[in-house]
Amino acid sequence: MRVTYDQQADALYIELADVPVAGTVHIDRGTLVDLDARGGLIGVELIRPARPWPLATILNRVPVDPTSARILRLLERTAGDAGTFGYAEPIQLVGA
């Protein structure tokens, strides 16, 4: 898993799997999800991530493995009570 934030574009990308993107689904005006060849979720792009995330919609619309769903829920929870996640500086987190 890799999480990157582009401060200039105000865009957060959560890469759940390092596989080729076969398609992209627009969830809402600021949320795109990348899919693998089988239609499974491999990445989420959030424009203006300091807003409520449409995580429930993502989890309902595309197949997500349990581990990836748990990671997304944890990231969303770190957003705090308002359901938002703010960023002041560019970040790049890499984890196994």
N, C-alpha and C positions, 0 to 999 in steps of 0.2 A: 504494500500500500504506500502511496505517496500523496501528500497533500501540498499543493503549491498555491501561493497567492501572488497575483500580479497587482501591485499597488497602483500603478499607473492606469491600468484598465479596470481596477476594482473588481477583479474576477478571481474566484476560488475554484480550483480544480481538484477533485478527489479521485485519484486513480486507484481503483480496487484490484485491477488485474493488468498485467503487462502483455496484452494480446492485441492484435489488429482490430481496429474499429470497423465494423461492418455496416453500422447504421447509427443514426442519431434521432432521438425523439425530443420534440419540444414539449416540455411539461407546462411551462408558462412563459411569460415574456422574458424572464431572466433566468430560466433553468433549462438546461439541456442535459440529456443523459445519453451516453455512448453505450452501444450494445455490441456484443460479439456476434459471430456468425449464427449462433443458436438463439439469439435474441436475449441473452442474459446481460445484466448490467455489469459494465466494466469501468464506468467513470461518470462523475457528475460535475457539471460546470454550473456555478452560481454567479451570476452577475449581481453586483451589489450584495454581497453575502451578509451585510449587517442588517438584514431584513428577515422576517420569518421564512424559514425554509419549507417548501411543499413536500416534506418527507413522506407524509402519509399518502399523498398522490403518487409519488415515485414508487413506493412499495406496493401500491395497489395496481399500478399500470404495467410494470415490467417485472420479469422474473429476477429475483435477488436471492442469492444463496444466504443461508442463515448467518454465516460469519460476516459477510458484507453488510447485511441488514443491521447486525449488532454494532458494527463500526460506525455506520451512518447514524444510528440512534445515539451512540456515545458522543459523536461530534456535535450532533444537534443539542444534546443535553448541556454541553459546555457553553452553549449560547446563553444560558441563564433564564431567568423568569420571563423575560420579554420574548423569548424565542428567536433572539437575534445573536449574531456573533460578530463582534467588532474587531477590526485589525488596524493597527497603527503603523506597522512596518512590514515590509515583505518577509515572508516566512517560507521555509521549506522543511517539511517533516518527512522523514523516511523511516518506515518501520517494517517489520516482517509480518 
